[in-house]
Amino acid sequence: MDTAESRRPTLSRDLTGDELKRWYWLKDELIEFARSIGVRTTGSKDTVVDRLAATLDGVHFHEPERKRPSNSTQLSGPLTASTLIPVGQRCSQVVRGWFTDQLDESFSFDATMRAFFANTDGTQTLKDALDHYRKTRGQDSKDIDPQFEYNRFTRAWHESNPDGSRQELVAAWRYYRSLPVDQRGRI
């Protein structure tokens, strides 16, 4: 399916916001394009896309509200189980270090733990976070947020192709991302 309609365009001011959103772009590509046309590059990939789309369409972009105060206090060592988690605490290397001491080196902040930290109100402790971590292990696979499109694709591909090779996965991903969003459901 290599029609003019299915070939990804070049990033340029000639695109409309809708056409920009039809295609898969690497964040690095978007940032380079945004810089070249004087558009802010901070925020998530989705925010950069929305900001670029608004600019291309000549409409005002309403910046998303910050989720955490910019002046929030961040934890630093030494940490204990009774340490209170401040509002706006990031999933930092300091906090990860405390978790690896409690668990093992394989600990990482998954979506469940990032959500826990994002929703703290200043009354939870690191023990509460550790209990939450232990309680949520071994459950069915969790949803993968939309901004992690490659991870979502990989999970779905492996479910459909349990004996598939890495090379086949990469080829399928390249084909998938070469299609406009409105044609991907036909795969």
Residue pairs with C-beta under 8 A, 6 or more apart in sequence:
1 179
1 183
5 180
6 178
6 179
6 180
6 183
8 23
8 24
8 178
8 180
9 15
9 19
9 23
11 20
11 25
11 29
11 30
11 33
13 37
13 56
15 56
16 56
16 57
17 52
17 53
17 54
17 56
17 57
17 59
18 53
20 49
20 52
20 53
20 56
21 49
21 53
21 181
22 180
22 181
22 182
23 180
23 181
24 149
24 176
24 177
24 178
24 181
25 49
27 45
27 48
30 41
30 45
30 48
30 49
30 52
31 41
31 48
33 52
34 40
34 41
34 48
34 51
34 52
35 41
37 52
37 55
39 51
39 52
39 55
40 51
41 48
43 51
43 64
44 147
45 147
46 146
46 147
47 64
50 61
51 61
54 60
54 61
55 61
67 88
67 118
68 87
68 88
68 90
68 118
69 87
69 88
72 86
72 87
72 88
72 89
73 86
73 88
74 86
74 88
74 89
74 90
74 92
74 94
75 83
75 85
75 86
75 89
75 92
75 94
75 95
76 94
77 94
77 97
79 94
79 95
79 98
79 126
80 126
81 125
81 126
81 127
81 130
82 125
82 126
82 127
83 125
83 126
84 122
84 123
84 124
84 125
85 117
85 120
85 122
85 124
85 125
85 126
85 128
85 129
86 120
86 122
87 120
87 121
87 122
89 95
89 117
89 120
90 117
91 109
91 113
91 114
91 117
95 117
95 126
96 107
96 108
96 109
98 126
99 107
99 129
99 130
99 133
100 107
102 130
103 130
103 133
107 133
109 117
110 142
111 142
111 143
111 144
111 145
112 132
112 133
112 136
112 142
113 129
113 132
113 133
113 136
116 124
116 129
116 132
116 133
117 129
141 155
144 151
144 152
144 155
146 152
150 173
153 172
153 173
153 176
154 169
154 173
157 164
157 169
157 172
157 173
158 164
158 169
161 168
161 169
161 172
164 172
175 187
176 184
176 187
179 187
